[in-house]
Amino acid sequence: MTDTKNTDLLARREAAVSNGVGLMHPVFAQRAENSEIWDVDGKRFIDFAAGIAVTNCGHRHPAMVAAVAEQLAAFTHTCQHVAPYENMIELAERLNEIVPGDGPMKSAFFTSGAEAVENAVKLARAFTGRDGVIAFGGGFHGRTFMGMSLTGKVAPYKAGFGAMMSDVYHVPMPKALSGTNEDTAMAGLKALFKESIEPSRIAAIIIEPVQGEGGFYQAPDTLLVGLRELCDAHGILLIADEVQTGFARTGKMFAMEHSGINADLTAMAKGLAGGMPLSAVTGRAAIMDYVGPGSIGGTYGGNPLAVAASLAVLDIIEKEGLCERATMLGEALSARLNAMRAQVPEIAEVRGPGFMVAVEFRDPVTGAPLGAMANAVKDGARERGMLLLTCGTDGNVVRFLAPLTIPQDHFDEAMAILEASILAASGKYDA
C-alpha cells in the first residue's frame, strides 16, 4: 500500500485508540461541506452516511454555523443544573410542540442517544413502579449496559461484557425476508406473557419505528396499533426510539407520524443537533415530572452550543422543506435500486421510508445473506468516491443516509457510483 496521510493516521490510530472503537472506512476527514467530505489526502467523497443520520441538514449549514458562533461568543457552558439559559427552554418548548404525544408534554436533555434511552427507561420504571422492559430482536439502543441489554444483537455489542441488565425481554421484529410479520411479533408478546413474565410487571415496550443498525426494517402500522392497544390495556408505557429516525429522515419529522400512533416517551439524538452532541427525551408531562429534582440530567446535557445548533436545525428543516425532500430523494433512490434487480438478482429487497433506504443482498437460490457482497459494495463505492454504511444482523444490508440537503447533481453522481459498485460486486462490471 502506498504511504499516504490516511495510512499514516491509520497506523497512529491503531497504536493510540482502543481496538473496541469500530472503523467503517480508513478515511480521515479534513473538511466537509453539505454532502461532501474531503480526506487528508485531498480525495473528495459524496457522503451517504451523514455521520450515521446526524448531519441531516448537511455539513456546516450556514444557519447552523452562525447559530453556534453566536452562542460561542456569549458562553459555552454553565451546566443546566447550575445556571440554565433561555435557549434550552425554547428548544424544550419547540420539542413539546412537535413530538407526537397526547396531552401536555415536557422534555429533558442529555448528551447521547444511549443516555436518552437510559433515561426513558428510568422514567418508565419510576412512573409505573415496574421493572420489566420489552424490546425487539435486531434493534439497537446503545452501548451502555441498559442499551446493550435492550439491543437485539449479540456481536459486537454484547459479546464479552458479561451479564446484561435483568428483566429485559425480546420479541421478533417483523422481517418479510425472514418470514416474520406483525402477527409473529404479537404472538411473541403473548408467549412472553404466558411463559416468562406477566404484563403487570412490564414498565415499557421500546421500539425503533424503523430499525437502524438492525437493517432498516419499518415497524408495520398494524404492529404499532397493536402495541398501543396492548400498552393501554395493561398500563405499560410505549417508548419510541427515534434516535436515528427523527428530524425529517423518514419523510416526517418523526417516524411514528407515519402510523398516527403516539408513544408515551420519545428518545431522540443524532439529527437533533446536526453534529453537536445533544439528546432528549420528550413525553407526557405526568411521566416526565414523576421523578424528583436531580434524578435525571447530566453535566453536559443540553449544552448551550448544541442547543443553539438544534434550534437552527428545526428552522432549516421547516424553511427548506426537508421532510418533502427526504421523500423525493428516497423515492428516486428506491426506483434506481429496484430497476437494477433484473441485472442483479442478489438484490433481495429495497426498503425504508423517506430517505432512510436500504438494500439487502441474499443468494438468489439459497436465500443466504451475502455480507461479503454488501461489504464489496461499500468498499467499491469508497474507491469511486462515495461513503456508504452496512448494517443488519447478518451484515448484508447497505443503508443510505445522505444529508437531506444534498444537491441534485451530487445525488445523480452518487447514483452512478452506486450502480457501478453494485454491478462490480455482483461480477457483472469491472471498473
Secondary structure by P-SEA (a helix, b strand, c coil): ccccaaaaaaaaaaaccccccccccccccccccccccccccccccccccccccccccccccaaaaaaaaaaaaccccccccccccaaaaaaaaaaaacccccccccccccccaaaaaaaaaaaaaaaacccbbbbbccccccccaaaaaacccccccccccccccccbbbbbcccccccccaaaaaaaaaaaaaccccccccccccccccccccccccccaaaaaaaaaaaaacbbbbbbccccccccccccccccccccccccbbbbcccccccccccccccccccccccccccccccccccaaaaaaaaaaaaaaaaaaaaaaaaaaaaaaaaaaaaacccccccccccccccbbbbbbcccccccccaaaaaaaaaaaaaabbbbbbbcccccbbbbbccccccaaaaaaaaaaaaaaaaaaaccccc
